C-alpha cells in the first residue's frame, strides 16, 4: 500500500521518475568519454568521502592536513559540467528536475544513475573528474587563502557518519583525518558564533525503513560529525560567494536577517517557556544553549523556525545584490558543493573556476543566470511537497489501526503538538494550548486515502472538544 502511495504522490506532484531516452543516451555517451585532459593530477592525495550509510551519489571528498599552526583543506566536488552539454537533452532534463527528490522508497536523481552513481560520483577506488577547492586556514579555522581548479582525484575510502562517530567516540589519534575534521569543525563553529550564524540542530521528523521492509516514523538529531562535515561545506560556500561578489557575477543562496518584530516575539516565547535569555545575549547564542530534550526547549526551537524565512537563490551579473547575505550563515554564501543533487551548483562552480583563473565566465552560464533563482525555487517547493506528502501518508497508515487511543505530546507552538510516540507532528485546529505544555490527545480519525489524521485534545479534568489536525490540515 505504501509503495503504491509513494508512487501516486510522485505522479500527483509531477516528479519525473524515468529519464527520457535522449537524456539517457547523452549520459551514457558522456560516461564513456575521456575526462582527464587539462586537469591537475591529484590522484596521490588520499581523499575520503563521508556520507549517510549506503550513499552512492557522492558529491564531495575531502583531505584534511595540518599546515603549520593552521590547516589545509582540500575539498573535491563532483564535476558535472564535464558530462553535461549546455542546451542538450541532459541539460534540459536537469532544468526540469532541478534537484534530486528523496522518497522513502526511492531516490529520483537529478541526473541518470550512469552519472550520478557511477561516472561522476566520487566513489572510492576510481579516477574521477572533480573541481578541487584548496583552503588554507589559520589556527582559529579562519580562511587565509582559497584556490579552485579542475583535477583528477581518486577517493581512498567511503566513510559513513554513524561508523565514524562511533570511532571518534572511542578515541582516535590526533592526526587521524576524522579527528582533524572534529578539530576544524569545532573552530568553524566558534567562528560561526562570532559572526552571528546559527544552526537550530532541531531533531527532524523522517520516514525510515524497518528491517521487515516497512516504514516507520522517527525523530533524528544530527550527529556531531555531521555538523562538523557541514562546516566544511559552509566554509566552501562562503569562499565561493566571496569569489562571485568580487567577480560581479554569480548566484548566491540568500536569506534575510531576523526581523525585529520576529525577535521580539521569540523573546516573549522564551519568557513564557522558561527558556533563559541572558541580558545582552543575541538569539543565536540563546538557540545554541537550548536544552533540546526538555519539552519547553523543543517548543522554543520550533518557534525559532519563524526567524528563517525568505530563503532564495539570487543571481546577479553586474550590480551586487542589495541583500547578499544569508541570515542563518551570518555571511554571503553560495551553493557549490552538491552538483550531483542540485542544478545550481554546476553554475556556481563554473563562475568560480572562471573568476579564479581570470577568465570570462562562460556564456552558457551567464545566459542561464537570470532564470536560475526561480527554477531552483520551483524545484525546492516540489521536493518539500513530496517529502511532506510521503510523511503524511506514513502517519495516516501507521495510525489507522489506533483510532480511539490516547497519546502524549508537547505543544511546540500555538498550533502544533509533537507526539512522543509515534514520531508525529500534529497541528491544532484552534490555537489555545500553551507552548511547552505536555498534553494528551485522542486519535479520532486516520485516513490514508486523504493522507490526513485527526486528534482531539483531552483536558486533564474532562473530555475535550478541540481537534488536532495532521497531514493536509493547515
N, C-alpha and C positions, 0 to 999 in steps of 0.2 A: 504493500500500500504506500509506504513512504517513498520508495524509489519512483513509483508512478507519479506521486505527488510532486516530487522534486522536478521530474521531467516536465510536468504540466506547468510548474512555475516558470521554468526557463522559456517555454513556449509563450506563456502569457506575457512575460516581460521582454520578449524579443531578443533572447540570448541565442546567438548562432552557435550551435554545438559543433557542426561539421564545417571544415574549411572548404571553400569552393574549389573545383578541380584546377582552375588556373593558378590559384594561390598555392595549392599543394605542389603543383608541378614546378613552380618557381622556387619554392622552398627546397624541394628535393634536389634540384639542379644546383642551387646555391650551396647546399650542404656538401656537395662533392667538389666544388671549385676550390682552387688554392687560395689561402687567405693570409699567407705569411710574408708576402712581398712588401718591402719598405718598412718593416717593423723592427723595433728593438727586440733583441732576443733575451728574454728574461726567464728562460726555462730553468736556469740554475737557481732561481730564487725559490725557496721552499714555501710557496703559498699553501694555505689550507682554507677550506670553506667551513662555515658554521651556520647551521640552519635547523629548522624543526626536523625530527626524525622522518626518514623516508623521502625527503625532498629530492626532486630531480631537476627542477628548473632553477639552477644555481647561478644567480646574477653576480655574486661577489666572492672574491677570495682575498685573503689578507696575509701580509707578512709584517710582523712587528719586531723591532730590534731596538736596543739601546743605542744612543748616539751621543757620546759624551755624557753630560749631565741630563740630556733630554732623550728624545726618542725619534725613530724614523718609522713611519707607517707607509707601507706600500699597499694600495687598495686596487685590486684588479676588478674591472667591471666588464661583463659580457659585452662584446662589440656587435650589436645587432645591425648597425648601419652597413657593415661589410656584406651582409646577406640580403639586404632589402633594397631593391631598385626603386628610387623615388618615382612615384606615379604609376608603378607597376601593380599587377594584381595583388601581390602580397602587401604592398603599402596601402592600397585602397581598402583591403580587408582589415588591416590593422587600424585604420582610421574609423571603421565601423565598430570594431570590437572595443577599442580604446584601452582596455585593461583586462587582465586575467580575472575571471569570475570564479570564486571558490564556493562550491556547494558541498553539502555533507557527503554526497555520493560520488562526486567527480570534480575535476578542475577543468574549466573551459578556457583554454590557453589563448593568449593574445596571438601567438604565432604557432604554426604547426609543430607537432612534437618532434619532428625530424630536426628542427632547430632548437625549440625551447627546452627539450630534454636531452638533446644529443649534440649536434654540431656547434651550437652557440653556448650551451651550458658548460660551466666551468667544472666539469666532473673530474674527479681525481684520476691521474694516470694518462691524461690525454692532452696533446698540444691544442691550445685554443687561442683564437684572436681575442684581444682584450684592450680596453682603454685603462691604462695604469696611472693612478694618482700616486705621487710620492710627496708626502707631507713631513717636513721636519718640524719637530715640536721642542719647545723648551722644557725645562724641568717641571714647570707647572702645567704642562699639557697644552699651552698656547701655541698656535701655529706661527712658525717663523718663516717658512718658505714652502711654496707649492709648485709642483711641476706636473704636467699631464701629457701623456704620449700614447701612441699605439704600440702594442708589443705582442709577442707570442709568449704565453705562460703555460705552465704545467702544474696544476694543483697536486700536492702530495697526499692529502688526506681529506676525507669528507667527515667532518665532525658534526655532532648534534648537541643541542642545548642541554637536555637532561643528563646525558652521559658526562659531558664536560663540567657541568655544575657539580655533579657528584664527585668528580675527580678533584675539582677545586676545593670542595668542602673537606675532602680527605687530606688535602695538603699536597702542593706541588712545588718543585724548586723555583726560586725567584726568577730564573731565566727561562722558564717554561713559557711558550707563546701565550697560553691562557692566563698565566699569572701576569704577564705583561698586559694583556687585554684588560684584566681587572684593575691593574695599576693605572693604565692610561684612561680607562673608562671613569675611574673614580676622580681623576684630576679633571677630566672634561665635565663631569657632573658639578664639581666645585666651580668651574668657570661658568657653567650654565646658571648656577645660583647667583653668581656675582653679576651677571648681565641681566638678571630678571627672567630667565627662561624657566619653564616649568613643565613637568610631566605628571599627570594625575596618578599613574600607577594603579588605577582602579581595576579590580577584578572584572573581566569581561565575560559575558554570557556567551557560551559556544555550544554547538552541537558536535558530539564526539561519537565515534563508532565504538560499539561494545564488542567484547570477544565473540559473542554469538552472531555477529553480523548485523545487529540492530543499531539503533541510535539512541543517545540519551543526552540530557542537558546538564551542563556543569558551569560553574564559575571558576575561572582560572586567572590567577595573578601572574605577571611575568616574572621569570627567574632573574636574579641579579645579573647573570651572564648575558641575558637578552638585553637588559638595559645598557650594559657596557658595550655590547656589539652595536646597539642602536646609536651610541655616541660616536662611533667611528663613521657611520653613515651620515649622521647630522653634521659632523665636522667637515666631511667631504662636500655635503650640500651647501654649507656656508662658504667654503672655499670657491665652489662653482659660482655661487651668487656674486661673490666679490669680483671674479673674473668677468662675469657678464656685465655687471654695473660699470666696471672700468672700460669695457669694450663698447658700451652703449647699445647692446643688443642681447636678447635672450628671453627667457621665460622663468619667472620666479614663482615659488609657492608662497602666497601671501595670506596674512590673516590680521585683522585689526587688533590693536591692543584692547584690553578690557576697558569698557566704558565706566565712567564714574558712577552712574546710577546702578550698573550691574554690581560693581564692587560694594556700593552701599547696601544693596540688597543682600549680598553674600555676608557682609558683616552682621547684619541683623539675623541671618540664619545661623551664623556661628554662635551668636549670643543665645538664641533660642535653644540651640542644640547642646550648649555647654562645651563648645569647641574653643579652646584657648586662642585668642588673637592678641598677642602682646602689643603694648603700645609701641608704635614705630615700625612694627613688622609689616612687610608687604604680603600680598596674597600668596605669592609663590612660596615664601617661607612657611606660611601657615599650612598650605596644602601639603608640603613635604613632611610636615611634622604630624599630620593627622594619623590617628590610630585606625587603620583600615578594619580591624577586627571588631571594633565597637559599633553597635547599630547607629549611634549618632555620627560616628566618623563616616560610615558608608553613606548615610543620608547627606552629609556635608559634601562629600566628593561628588555625589550625584547632582547636587545643586550647583556645584562649581562648573559642571559642563556647560552651563549657560554662558560662561565667560568666553568660550571658544567657538564663536560663530563667525560666519562670513569668510571662511577659507576659500581661496580661489587660486587658479593658475593665471598669472598676469604676464602676458607677453609685452615686449617693448622693443622698439627699433628706432633709436634716436633719443627722444626725450626720456629721461629717467622716470619710472613710475612715481606718482605722488606718494603713494603708500607702498614702499618697497619692503617693509619689514614683515616678519611673522611674529605675532604676539606671543605665542607659546614658546617659540625657539629663542626669542629675545634678540633676533638679528635677521638680516636678509638671508634667505635660504632658497635653494633650488633642488628639484628632483633630478638626480643624475645617477642613482645607484641601483635602479631596478628596471633596466631596459627590456628584460625578457617579459616583464609583467605590466609595465606601464608605457604607453605610447610616448609621452612627453619626454622621457629620459633620453631617448635616441636623439632628439633635437637639442636638448641641453648639452649633451656630451659633444656634439658636433660644434656648437658655439664655442665651448671651452677649448677644444682642441685647436680650432682655428685662431681664436684670440690669443691663446698662449704662444702659438707659433708665429704670431704676427701676420697671419694670412687672412684674406677676406672670408667672412662666413659664407658657406655655400649658398647659392641662390635658392636651391630647393628647400633649404632650412628657412631662409627669410620669407619665402613665399607662403610657407605653412604657418608662420608665427601668428598672424592676425586672428586665425580661427582656432588655434590650439587650445586656448583657455576654455572656450565654450564646448569644444569637443571633449576635453577632459572632464568638465563638469557634468556633461550628459552621461558619460560612461560611469562616473562615480555614483551618480544618482541611481543608475540601473543596478550597479553592483550592490549598493546598500539595500535597494528594494528586494533583490534576490535573497540576500542574507536575512533580512527581516522576515520575508515570507516563508523561507525554509524553517527558520526558528519557530515562527507562529505555528506551522504545520506540526512540527515535532511536539510542541507544547500541547496542542489540541489532541494529538494521538496519545501522548503519554498520560494525559489527564482524563481522557474519555471514560476509562473504567472506574474512575474515582469520584464521580459526581456524588455529592452529598457529604463528602469528607471535609473536615476542617484542617486548616493549615496555619502555621505560624509564619510571620514575616515582619519586616521592619519597613516603616514608611520612609521612603527615600526623599520624596518631595511632596508637595501638596496634592499630587495626582498619581503617585506611583508607590507600589509596595513590592519589595523583593522578598519572595518566599525563601524559607530556609531549605526546604526540600519538597519537590524537585526545584531545580535552578530556574525558576520562572520569575519574570518581572511583570507585575500586574498593574495596570493603570486604573485609577479611580474615576468613576463617573462624576462624583462630587468631591470637591476639594476641601473637606472639613477636618480630615485627620491631621494630627500634629507630626511634623517631620521628626524622625528619630524614634517615634513610638514603636514598641513591639506590639503587634496586633494579631488577632485571629480572624481568618476569613474562611468562608464556606464555599466550596465549588458547587455552583448551581447548574452549569451547562458547559459542555466542551464539544465543539462541532468541527471535526476535521474538514468537512466539505467547505466551510467558510473560513477555516483557519482562525477561529475565534474561541475564546474561553471566557466564562463569566463567573465571578466570585461575588459573594456578599459578605460585607463586614459584619462580624459577630461581636457586639459590645460585651464587655466583661459581665455586665449585670442582666442583659436581656438580648433576645434575638434582634439583629439589626435589619435595616431596610436599604442600606446604601450598597449599590452594586459596584464591583471592581471589574474592569474590562481588561483583557489581554488580547494580543493579536491585532486585529484590524481596528480596534477601538482607538479613538483619539480624544 
